[in-house]
Every structure is written in C-alpha cells, then in structure tokens.
Amino acid sequence: MKLTSIQISMETKKKLDQKKIHPRESYESVIMRVLENDEIPSLEEAFNLSDKIKQKRKYSTEEVIKLSHEWRNK
C-alpha cells in the first residue's frame, strides 16, 4: 500500500481524535470508518442522544427506534 501525507487543521485533528475508538487507533482507520459510516454516531454522540431522550420522558421501543432514525437522517 502506498502512503501519502496530508495537512489538516488542528480543529479537524481534534474532531478525528474524538472519533477514535481507542487512543492508539490510526487516523487511517478513523477516516475510513467515518467515510464508510458517516451517518452512524460516535459512542459519545449516542450516549448524549440517549441522555436527551431520558430527560424528556419515557419512550417506547418503537419511539426510540423512530427517534434514532430521524436523528441519523439529519
């Protein structure tokens, strides 16, 4: 596999760091995962979303599924 170097801003680097599953995960792996699954939230985003859902009221399973689909389509 041929490699190349790219320049990114510190802001972009911080965003990539937030998407890492493990601190030692390569940026190559993060970028490929983001490109393949750009509609799937990170674990942190999923937890934040679930906290917002819990704060509002109790939801049925069907409502949670509907909300998660709506959130992903934004």
N, C-alpha and C positions, 0 to 999 in steps of 0.2 A: 504494500500500500504506500503510495506517495503521500508525503505530508507537506503542508504549507503553513505559513504563519499569517495571522490576520491581526488587524488593530481594532480594538473595541474601546469604547469609553469606560470609565470607571463605573458609571451608572449601569451600563449593560453588564459588566462583570459582576456587580452586586446582585443583579437580577438573576444571572446564571447561577451564582452561588446559592441563592435562595431555592433554586430548583433542584439542587443536588440532593440525592437520596442519602448519600454518605459523604462526609467531608473529603474523602480521597477519590471520589468519583471524578473521572476525567471530564473536561469540558466537551470533548468529542461526544462522549456518551450522553451528556446533558442535552447538547444541541440536537443530536439525533432523536432523542426521546421527545423533546419539545416539538421538533418538526413532524414527527410521526403522530403525536398525540396532543396537538395544540389545544384541543378542546377539553382535555382531561385536567382538572385542577390538581395542584400540588397537594401534598398531605396537609400542609399548613392552611391552604385555602379551603380545603374540605372541612377541616376542624373549625375554622372561622365561620364557614357557612352553617355547619351543624349547630354552633353556639347561637347564631342568629335565629335559627329555626326553633331551638329550645326556648329562647327568651320570649318569643311571641305567644305561643300556645302549644298544646299537644296536637300533633298531626297523626293522621292515619298513615299506614304504609303507602297507600295509593297517593296520598297528598305529598309525601316525601319524594316519591318517585317523580311525580309531576313537577314539583319544585326543582329537583335536581336537573331534570331535562330542560326546563325553562332557563335555569342558570347557565347551563352549558351552551345554550343557543344564543346567548347574548353576544 
